[in-house]
Amino acid sequence: MNMGAWKSVVFAVVVAAAPQALASGSDLLLLHGHIFSGAPRSPWAEALSVTGSRIDAVGTDAEVSAWRGPSSRVIDLHGRTVIPGIVDAHIHVWLGAVALHGFNLSTPETSITPTKPKLLVARIRDYAARHPAEKLLLGRADFSPTPPFAPTYELLDEAVNDRPIIVHNISEHAMWLNSRALALAGITDQPLPDPVEERNVVRDASGHPTGVLIEAAMEAAERYVRATLSMEEQLAMIQVATRHLNSYGITSVVNATGDLAEIKLYAALRDRGALTVRTRTAFGAVATPHQLTPQFLADLDEARTRYHDEWVSANLVKFFADGFTGLLAPLVYRPDQFKTLVVELDRRGYQLMTHATRFDTVHMVLDAYEEAERSNGPRDRRLRIEHSSSVRDADFPRYAALSVVDVTSPGFCCGESGTNADPKEPTPSDQWQTFLKHGVVLGFSSDWPCTWPPNPFVGIQAAITREIWHSNDTADIIDLPMDGAAQAGARPTGKAYTPEQRLTVQQAVDAYTLGSAYAAFEETQVGTLEAGKLADLAVLSQDIFSVPPKTVGKTGVVLTMVGGQIVYGAIP
């Protein structure tokens, strides 16, 4: 289905669902605004009204004022710009919660790496001293994940040696542990029981663990973290994380890694009335190959049977076709293995999404998706490829033919060679206009905490300018390129990467709202501001449609509403 066709379907469904005016009036009226509804036939409005969790009407001040009743609350927007709530199409809520909870050495302002050992040690010591009750110290930093450039546990031991430290690489494809954390996670001189995990433990020439885990080996540390933190601690961390997302206008997410246990945490917050972001969670762990064990299949089935409401839903499986460490992302599957898994899980009716950053892995994913459609027959699958940064010209029409959604994070664009690992690669990365010209739906995301913070307006600025950013702080990091807009001490260079692929502001906003909602099968509920839809919206500090492109990233959120409830901010 092409872009125009699916937008028309959405409009028809929502109009049909619009409720009639209530005699008592609406609960809430937002008047005197500059509202981008995103609706294809009427994208702009002045006002809207809300009853309960849903929108009653969108239109002029006069039209919406007709919905005012004796008990209606009125908010004067004073001309502020309003957009639909951001639907972050690819995010890692738990990992973001971990990063918020601990120390962060990689911020937009600066990045403290192992190449500055004294400063790094001092920062971690200071954090530990200020948090004496924390039994587990968690952090986030830039570091080279593969030998001979990777750091070792000795440097972290110098900072703290009596408590475990686990530092997440900003890519979330590597971890760095001190000796205490290695021991508690069961990473010793003996091989791990799982050969896939063991293969990703970085060891020295004598077989001793160095302190760095990459890709699937991180699961050993993650199991230890989950076992160490109580359920209430985990719930508190997630609640902080979802409120943080609200502060950037984010109202819905697709959680791109997770399992049944994590989904139950969101359900517990929902049941307490404490969940303020709508979640759709995929089963998958970073660069860990799926195995269709009876337990895995039972968990998948339980998740989609129990969780399918407005706040907590599942029925989604995440694959990693490749990882993201070293100078070439490592493969996770052989093509025949991957195809077999895709066809079987598609046969069982699950939506599938696949991380793929290499030209050859994108091609492999498309081959498997084609086989699934051929073997299991036509249906509305909403197949997804995550990142899709490196795509050969011949594969763009295949996205369109299979109706594959391209879900990507514009904040990663742009380094000197885009997001291509090889600076000599002639095919440009992140070809968003090319996707759109082929009729492919774009869904935008932060991939938080891989970008920090999860600011969609920095992403919109990157999408409309494609300005190259560069960080001197991370210049010595040997890894796949991660220089992005306002990341890790990066600064704008004034140069643009393939400017012909720039998007308009409206195209970028559509990708963060309606496109992302479509990618999650939620376009009839969220993604635009229309009668009958859920009242999810963000009121902005400036008009992103008229300010200079290079200032869009400075946009703040004045108010965020989810289901008619204000979950962040207020109108002064």
C-alpha distance (Angstrom), angle and dihedral (degrees) to the residues before:
residue distance angle dihedral
M1 . . .
N2 3.82 . .
M3 3.80 125.6 .
G4 3.81 97.1 -99.4
A5 3.79 93.9 46.3
W6 3.79 96.9 52.2
K7 3.80 92.4 45.9
S8 3.82 89.2 53.9
V9 3.79 90.8 50.9
V10 3.80 90.7 51.1
F11 3.82 91.3 50.5
A12 3.81 93.1 49.2
V13 3.80 93.0 49.2
V14 3.80 93.9 48.6
V15 3.81 95.1 46.0
A16 3.79 89.5 51.2
A17 3.80 89.5 52.6
A18 3.83 96.2 50.2
P19 3.83 111.0 125.2
Q20 3.78 125.2 -132.2
A21 3.79 120.6 -107.2
L22 3.78 114.8 -84.5
A23 3.77 119.1 -128.4
S24 3.79 90.6 -128.6
G25 3.80 93.2 51.7
S26 3.78 132.0 -123.8
D27 3.79 124.4 -48.6
L28 3.80 94.2 -127.1
L29 3.79 137.6 16.9
L30 3.81 124.6 -165.2
L31 3.81 108.2 -161.4
H32 3.81 139.7 179.1
G33 3.79 95.5 26.5
H34 3.78 140.0 138.5
I35 3.79 96.7 -125.8
F36 3.78 123.6 -173.8
S37 3.80 100.3 -160.4
G38 3.80 94.6 179.0
A39 3.81 89.1 -140.6
P40 3.81 107.7 143.9
R41 3.82 95.8 -134.5
S42 3.81 98.1 40.0
P43 3.80 110.6 19.2
W44 3.81 97.1 166.5
A45 3.79 132.9 56.0
E46 3.80 142.1 157.3
A47 3.78 101.5 -138.7
L48 3.78 147.3 9.3
S49 3.80 137.7 -167.1
V50 3.78 131.1 -143.4
T51 3.79 134.2 -159.4
G52 3.76 117.5 -173.6
S53 3.79 107.6 -35.2
R54 3.81 97.8 -26.2
I55 3.78 140.7 76.0
D56 3.81 116.3 -107.6
A57 3.77 100.4 -173.5
V58 3.79 143.3 -6.3
G59 3.79 123.0 -162.1
T60 3.78 144.0 81.1
D61 3.79 123.2 -12.2
A62 3.81 89.3 -105.5
E63 3.81 93.8 50.1
V64 3.77 94.8 47.9
S65 3.81 94.2 42.1
A66 3.81 87.0 66.0
W67 3.82 85.7 71.9
R68 3.80 91.9 60.2
G69 3.79 115.4 117.7
P70 3.79 134.9 178.9
S71 3.82 92.7 -87.9
S72 3.80 98.6 37.1
R73 3.79 116.8 127.1
V74 3.82 114.6 -138.7
I75 3.81 126.6 -152.7
D76 3.80 116.6 -166.9
L77 3.82 106.7 -146.7
H78 3.82 91.9 -165.1
G79 3.81 90.8 -142.4
R80 3.78 95.3 -53.7
T81 3.79 120.3 155.0
V82 3.79 116.9 -106.8
I83 3.80 125.9 -167.2
P84 3.80 132.8 179.7
G85 3.79 113.8 -85.6
I86 3.79 112.3 -81.3
V87 3.79 113.0 -102.4
D88 3.81 103.3 -155.8
A89 3.80 101.3 -151.7
H90 3.81 97.9 -161.6
I91 3.77 123.4 24.8
H92 3.81 139.6 137.4
V93 3.79 106.5 -134.3
W94 3.80 97.5 -179.5
L95 3.80 93.5 47.2
G96 3.79 89.3 47.9
A97 3.79 89.5 50.5
V98 3.80 89.4 52.5
A99 3.80 91.3 50.2
L100 3.81 92.8 49.6
H101 3.78 90.6 48.9
G102 3.81 96.5 54.2
F103 3.81 140.1 38.4
N104 3.79 119.2 -58.1
L105 3.81 118.3 -154.0
S106 3.82 94.7 174.5
T107 3.80 115.7 66.9
P108 3.80 134.2 146.5
E109 3.80 88.1 -95.4
T110 3.81 100.6 50.4
S111 3.79 146.8 -15.4
I112 3.80 122.3 -138.9
T113 3.80 107.6 -158.4
P114 3.83 134.5 177.7
T115 3.81 87.0 -94.2
K116 3.83 84.5 75.7
P117 3.82 96.7 49.7
K118 3.82 99.2 165.4
L119 3.79 93.1 50.6
L120 3.81 92.3 44.3
V121 3.81 92.6 50.4
A122 3.81 91.5 46.7
R123 3.81 92.6 51.6
I124 3.80 93.5 49.8
R125 3.82 92.4 45.5
D126 3.78 90.1 50.9
Y127 3.80 91.6 50.3
A128 3.82 91.3 48.4
A129 3.80 91.5 49.6
R130 3.80 91.2 51.7
H131 3.83 92.0 48.5
P132 3.82 105.1 44.4
A133 3.82 93.4 155.0
E134 3.81 95.9 57.4
K135 3.78 108.2 106.7
L136 3.81 91.1 -167.4
L137 3.81 124.0 39.1
L138 3.80 114.0 -148.4
G139 3.79 126.0 -170.0
R140 3.78 147.7 166.4
A141 3.82 126.9 -138.1
D142 3.79 147.9 145.4
F143 3.79 114.5 -102.2
S144 3.79 138.5 147.0
P145 3.81 105.6 -98.7
T146 3.80 102.0 -160.1
P147 3.84 133.7 60.8
P148 2.93 139.4 -63.0
F149 3.79 89.3 23.2
A150 3.81 99.6 42.4
P151 3.82 119.8 107.8
T152 3.81 121.9 -120.2
Y153 3.77 136.2 -132.8
E154 3.82 91.9 -101.8
L155 3.80 92.8 77.3
L156 3.79 92.0 52.4
D157 3.81 90.3 45.4
E158 3.79 87.4 56.5
A159 3.79 87.8 58.7
V160 3.83 98.2 42.6
N161 3.80 127.2 -9.1
D162 3.81 103.3 166.7
R163 3.81 97.2 61.4
P164 3.82 130.1 45.5
I165 3.82 117.6 -100.8
I166 3.80 123.2 -163.4
V167 3.80 116.1 -176.3
H168 3.80 117.5 -168.4
N169 3.78 118.4 -146.0
I170 3.80 110.0 -124.2
S171 3.82 88.9 -115.0
E172 3.83 89.7 57.4
H173 3.81 87.6 -134.3
A174 3.82 94.7 102.8
M175 3.80 140.5 37.3
W176 3.79 132.1 -160.3
L177 3.81 118.2 -150.6
N178 3.77 135.5 -173.4
S179 3.81 119.7 -130.2
R180 3.79 93.0 -95.0
A181 3.81 92.2 54.8
L182 3.82 91.8 45.9
A183 3.79 90.6 54.9
L184 3.80 94.8 45.7
A185 3.81 91.5 48.1
G186 3.80 90.1 52.6
I187 3.79 95.7 -113.5
T188 3.79 105.4 143.7
D189 3.80 138.3 139.1
Q190 3.81 87.1 -71.5
P191 3.81 116.9 87.3
L192 3.80 118.0 -103.8
P193 3.82 113.7 -106.3
D194 3.80 92.7 -118.7
P195 3.83 108.7 71.1
V196 3.81 92.8 -154.6
E197 3.79 91.3 54.8
E198 3.81 92.0 43.0
R199 3.80 91.6 53.0
N200 3.79 88.7 60.5
V201 3.79 98.0 50.3
V202 3.79 107.1 105.8
R203 3.82 107.3 -132.3
D204 3.78 133.0 177.7
A205 3.81 124.5 -119.0
S206 3.80 90.3 -82.6
G207 3.79 94.2 52.2
H208 3.80 96.8 -105.0
P209 3.84 116.3 139.5
T210 3.80 110.2 -107.4
G211 3.79 95.5 -155.5
V212 3.82 98.4 -100.0
L213 3.79 123.2 107.1
I214 3.78 121.3 -173.8
E215 3.78 133.8 -164.7
A216 3.83 113.9 -29.6
A217 3.83 94.4 8.7
M218 3.80 88.3 71.9
E219 3.80 88.0 75.8
A220 3.82 89.3 74.6
A221 3.80 90.2 59.4
E222 3.79 92.7 40.9
R223 3.81 91.6 55.7
Y224 3.78 89.0 53.5
V225 3.82 92.1 49.4
R226 3.80 93.2 50.3
A227 3.80 91.5 47.7
T228 3.81 91.8 48.9
L229 3.79 99.3 48.3
S230 3.80 116.3 68.6
M231 3.79 121.4 -127.1
E232 3.79 90.6 -107.2
E233 3.80 91.0 51.8
Q234 3.78 90.4 50.8
L235 3.81 92.3 47.4
A236 3.80 91.0 50.3
M237 3.81 91.2 50.2
I238 3.81 92.5 49.7
Q239 3.79 92.0 47.6
V240 3.81 90.1 54.3
A241 3.80 89.3 48.1
T242 3.80 95.3 51.3
R243 3.79 91.7 48.2
H244 3.80 87.7 50.7
L245 3.80 89.3 53.8
N246 3.81 90.1 50.6
S247 3.81 89.2 57.7
Y248 3.82 88.0 66.1
G249 3.80 94.6 48.9
I250 3.81 93.3 -99.7
T251 3.80 112.1 149.1
S252 3.83 103.5 160.7
V253 3.79 133.9 29.0
V254 3.75 141.5 -174.3
N255 3.77 103.7 -138.6
A256 3.80 102.4 -143.1
T257 3.81 98.2 -161.2
G258 3.77 128.0 35.9
D259 3.78 149.7 99.9
L260 3.79 140.7 -138.7
A261 3.80 93.0 -76.6
E262 3.80 91.6 55.3
I263 3.80 92.4 46.9
K264 3.80 88.4 54.5
L265 3.81 89.1 57.8
Y266 3.81 91.3 57.7
A267 3.80 89.6 46.5
A268 3.80 90.4 52.1
L269 3.81 91.0 53.0
R270 3.81 90.1 46.4
D271 3.79 90.8 52.5
R272 3.82 89.6 52.0
G273 3.80 91.3 50.0
A274 3.81 88.6 -116.6
L275 3.82 101.8 112.8
T276 3.81 111.2 102.3
V277 3.81 100.4 171.6
R278 3.79 124.9 63.6
T279 3.80 109.6 -123.8
R280 3.78 134.9 -156.4
T281 3.79 108.9 179.8
A282 3.80 128.8 -158.2
F283 3.78 124.2 -149.8
G284 3.78 108.4 -120.8
A285 3.80 145.3 100.6
V286 3.80 126.6 -142.6
A287 3.83 110.9 -73.7
T288 3.81 91.1 -24.5
P289 3.82 113.9 138.1
H290 3.79 116.1 -126.4
Q291 3.79 120.1 -118.7
L292 3.78 118.4 -165.3
T293 3.78 95.9 -131.0
P294 3.82 119.4 162.4
Q295 3.82 89.8 -109.1
F296 3.81 93.7 50.9
L297 3.81 92.0 49.0
A298 3.79 91.6 45.9
D299 3.82 91.1 51.3
L300 3.80 91.2 49.2
D301 3.78 91.4 50.7
E302 3.81 93.5 46.4
A303 3.79 91.4 49.9
R304 3.79 96.2 52.8
T305 3.82 92.3 41.1
R306 3.81 95.2 51.0
Y307 3.80 103.7 30.4
H308 3.79 119.1 53.9
D309 3.80 107.4 112.7
E310 3.81 133.0 112.8
W311 3.81 92.9 -83.7
V312 3.79 108.1 34.0
S313 3.78 124.5 29.1
A314 3.79 139.6 152.5
N315 3.85 135.5 169.5
L316 3.80 90.0 128.4
V317 3.82 131.2 116.0
K318 3.81 123.6 -162.6
F319 3.81 121.4 -152.9
F320 3.78 128.1 -170.1
A321 3.79 109.0 -147.1
D322 3.80 88.1 -178.4
G323 3.78 138.9 0.6
F324 3.80 129.8 -125.5
T325 3.80 110.9 -120.5
G326 3.78 133.6 107.2
L327 3.77 124.2 10.3
L328 3.80 92.4 -55.4
A329 3.80 121.3 39.0
P330 3.83 107.9 -115.7
L331 3.80 119.9 -119.1
V332 3.80 118.0 -112.7
Y333 3.83 101.0 -169.7
R334 3.77 140.5 26.6
P335 3.82 108.8 -120.0
D336 3.82 93.4 -111.8
Q337 3.82 92.0 50.4
F338 3.76 92.2 49.3
K339 3.79 94.4 47.3
T340 3.81 92.3 51.3
L341 3.80 92.3 52.2
V342 3.81 93.9 45.4
V343 3.79 93.8 50.0
E344 3.80 93.1 48.5
L345 3.80 97.1 46.5
D346 3.79 90.5 44.5
R347 3.82 88.4 51.6
R348 3.79 87.7 56.2
G349 3.80 90.3 54.9
Y350 3.80 102.5 -109.1
Q351 3.77 122.4 145.5
L352 3.80 110.2 -120.0
M353 3.80 131.7 -146.8
T354 3.80 125.7 178.9
H355 3.80 132.4 -163.0
A356 3.81 106.8 -137.3
T357 3.81 124.4 163.6
R358 3.82 102.7 161.6
F359 3.79 128.3 77.6
D360 3.80 91.7 -123.5
T361 3.80 95.7 46.3
V362 3.81 91.8 50.5
H363 3.81 87.5 53.1
M364 3.82 90.5 47.9
V365 3.80 91.6 51.6
L366 3.79 92.5 50.3
D367 3.81 89.8 50.0
A368 3.81 90.5 53.5
Y369 3.81 93.0 46.0
E370 3.80 90.0 51.2
E371 3.79 90.2 52.2
A372 3.80 91.3 49.9
E373 3.79 91.3 54.3
R374 3.79 91.9 44.8
S375 3.81 93.4 48.3
N376 3.79 100.5 39.0
G377 3.78 103.1 32.5
P378 3.81 132.9 -121.2
R379 3.82 123.8 -42.8
D380 3.79 139.2 134.9
R381 3.81 97.7 -78.7
R382 3.82 103.8 158.9
L383 3.81 89.1 -152.2
R384 3.79 111.1 -166.4
I385 3.79 138.3 -156.0
E386 3.79 114.0 -160.3
H387 3.82 118.9 -140.1
S388 3.83 97.6 -6.1
S389 3.79 87.4 -172.6
S390 3.82 95.5 147.0
V391 3.80 113.8 46.6
R392 3.80 129.0 155.6
D393 3.80 117.9 -131.4
A394 3.80 92.3 -112.7
D395 3.81 92.1 58.9
F396 3.82 99.3 56.7
P397 3.84 93.5 78.6
R398 3.80 89.0 50.3
Y399 3.83 90.7 60.3
A400 3.79 88.3 54.9
A401 3.80 95.0 44.2
L402 3.81 91.3 53.0
S403 3.83 94.3 37.8
V404 3.81 88.6 -123.6
V405 3.81 113.3 175.1
D406 3.80 115.6 -133.4
V407 3.80 107.9 -139.5
T408 3.77 112.6 -172.4
S409 3.81 143.3 155.0
P410 3.81 113.0 -121.4
G411 3.80 91.0 -166.8
F412 3.81 89.0 74.8
C413 3.77 90.8 61.0
C414 2.95 124.3 114.3
G415 3.79 134.9 42.5
E416 3.78 125.1 137.4
S417 3.82 89.2 -80.0
G418 3.78 96.4 28.7
T419 3.78 107.5 -120.7
N420 3.79 94.8 -38.8
A421 3.81 112.8 127.5
D422 3.80 90.8 -146.0
P423 3.82 111.9 61.8
K424 3.82 88.7 -158.4
E425 3.82 93.0 57.5
P426 3.82 106.9 122.7
T427 3.82 95.9 -158.8
P428 3.81 108.3 85.6
S429 3.78 121.1 -128.4
D430 3.80 129.6 -127.9
Q431 3.80 97.1 29.5
W432 3.80 97.4 -177.3
Q433 3.80 98.6 160.3
T434 3.79 89.5 48.9
F435 3.80 89.8 55.3
L436 3.80 91.5 49.0
K437 3.81 92.6 48.4
H438 3.81 88.0 55.9
G439 3.82 90.3 53.0
V440 3.82 94.4 -108.4
V441 3.82 117.7 153.1
L442 3.81 113.3 -123.1
G443 3.79 121.0 -146.8
F444 3.82 116.0 -170.7
S445 3.77 127.9 -151.6
S446 3.78 145.3 168.6
D447 3.83 96.9 -133.5
W448 3.81 82.5 -145.8
P449 3.01 129.1 -138.9
C450 3.83 86.9 28.4
T451 3.80 84.6 67.6
W452 3.78 116.8 41.2
P453 2.95 122.6 -118.3
P454 3.85 107.1 12.3
N455 3.80 91.2 -119.3
P456 3.82 112.6 160.8
F457 3.80 91.5 -168.8
V458 3.79 91.7 61.9
G459 3.80 85.3 51.0
I460 3.80 91.8 50.1
Q461 3.81 90.1 49.8
A462 3.80 90.2 51.3
A463 3.80 90.5 48.7
I464 3.80 95.1 51.4
T465 3.82 97.8 40.2
R466 3.83 105.5 26.9
E467 3.77 85.3 -156.3
I468 3.82 115.8 176.0
W469 3.80 115.2 -117.6
H470 3.80 125.9 -165.3
S471 3.80 133.5 -168.8
N472 3.79 121.2 -154.0
D473 3.81 87.7 -170.6
T474 3.81 92.6 66.7
A475 3.81 98.7 33.6
D476 3.82 90.7 111.3
I477 3.80 94.9 52.0
I478 3.80 110.5 112.1
D479 3.79 106.3 -150.3
L480 3.77 144.0 89.9
P481 3.83 111.1 -47.1
M482 3.79 114.9 -81.5
D483 3.81 102.7 162.4
G484 3.78 103.6 130.7
A485 3.76 140.3 156.6
A486 3.82 110.8 -54.7
Q487 3.80 93.5 -14.6
A488 3.83 131.5 137.3
G489 3.78 96.1 -11.0
A490 3.81 93.2 -46.6
R491 3.79 119.8 159.0
P492 3.81 129.6 -159.0
T493 3.80 113.9 -101.0
G494 3.79 98.8 -160.1
K495 3.81 90.4 -119.8
A496 3.80 124.7 110.4
Y497 3.80 128.9 -138.6
T498 3.83 113.2 -136.4
P499 3.82 93.5 -27.6
E500 3.81 90.7 -168.9
Q501 3.82 87.1 75.7
R502 3.82 93.6 59.1
L503 3.78 117.3 127.3
T504 3.78 128.7 -141.2
V505 3.79 117.5 -111.7
Q506 3.80 90.3 -107.5
Q507 3.81 92.1 51.1
A508 3.80 90.2 51.1
V509 3.81 93.4 47.2
D510 3.81 90.1 47.7
A511 3.81 89.3 53.6
Y512 3.82 90.9 51.9
T513 3.81 92.9 47.4
L514 3.81 123.6 18.9
G515 3.81 95.6 19.2
S516 3.79 92.2 50.7
A517 3.80 91.3 44.5
Y518 3.80 89.7 52.5
A519 3.81 90.2 50.4
A520 3.83 87.7 57.7
F521 3.85 96.6 44.1
E522 3.83 87.9 -112.1
E523 3.80 102.4 110.9
T524 3.82 93.9 113.1
Q525 3.82 90.3 56.4
V526 3.82 106.9 35.1
G527 3.80 140.6 3.9
T528 3.82 98.0 78.3
L529 3.79 134.6 44.3
E530 3.80 104.5 -115.0
A531 3.78 137.0 137.1
G532 3.78 110.6 -80.7
K533 3.79 96.0 23.9
L534 3.78 126.5 110.2
A535 3.80 112.8 -85.1
D536 3.81 98.0 -114.8
L537 3.81 113.4 146.5
A538 3.79 147.0 138.6
V539 3.81 127.8 -137.0
L540 3.80 110.9 -148.9
S541 3.80 134.6 -145.7
Q542 3.81 92.8 -132.5
D543 3.79 140.0 14.7
I544 3.79 104.2 -93.4
F545 3.81 89.8 -169.9
S546 3.82 93.9 63.7
V547 3.83 109.4 25.3
P548 3.83 119.5 96.2
P549 3.84 109.1 -77.4
K550 3.80 93.6 -119.9
T551 3.82 90.9 58.6
V552 3.81 98.1 52.4
G553 3.81 90.3 92.9
K554 3.80 89.4 62.8
T555 3.80 91.3 64.8
G556 3.78 115.6 124.5
V557 3.78 129.7 -159.4
V558 3.80 114.4 -117.5
L559 3.80 96.1 -176.0
T560 3.80 137.3 1.4
M561 3.78 121.9 -160.6
V562 3.81 125.7 -167.7
G563 3.77 118.7 -174.1
G564 3.79 92.3 -14.9
Q565 3.81 93.0 -52.8
I566 3.79 122.9 112.2
V567 3.81 105.3 -125.3
Y568 3.80 98.2 169.5
G569 3.79 135.7 26.2
A570 3.79 130.8 -18.3
I571 3.78 140.3 -121.2
P572 3.82 107.4 -98.6
